[in-house]
Amino acid sequence: MLDTAVHSSRLIRDHVPAHVDCDVLFVTATRDRAPDAARARDVWLPHVGGAFREVEVDCRHADLLGPQALGELGPVVAAALDPAGRK
């Protein structure tokens, strides 16, 4: 188990994120976000070549796939995936 932890630590430390040329729809759970947490746009934008849109949901991260969050996110994701831009 210790070997796995050391290996995982090295992977995280040495990883250099690639640049992607696509739009990003980023979902942030706001209820358990630390007040001093970095903003998603600030962290991800240097790695994204397309548009960056952040949707904030008033829930905990663990609840992002729960019924309340999905009720809010479903239409947002559907609109983002609709090539005709219908809502």
Long-range contacts (C-beta under 8 A, 24 or more apart in sequence): 17-47, 18-47, 19-47, 19-48, 19-49, 20-47, 20-48, 20-49, 20-50, 21-49, 21-50, 22-48, 22-49, 22-50, 23-48, 23-50, 23-51, 23-52, 23-53, 23-80, 24-48, 24-50, 24-51, 24-52, 24-53, 25-53, 25-55, 25-76, 25-77, 25-80, 26-52, 26-53, 26-54, 26-55, 27-54, 27-55, 27-57, 27-64, 27-73, 28-54, 28-55, 28-56, 28-57, 29-57, 29-59, 29-60, 29-61, 29-63, 29-64, 29-69, 30-56, 30-57, 30-58, 30-59, 31-58, 31-59, 31-60, 31-63, 32-60, 32-61, 32-62, 53-80
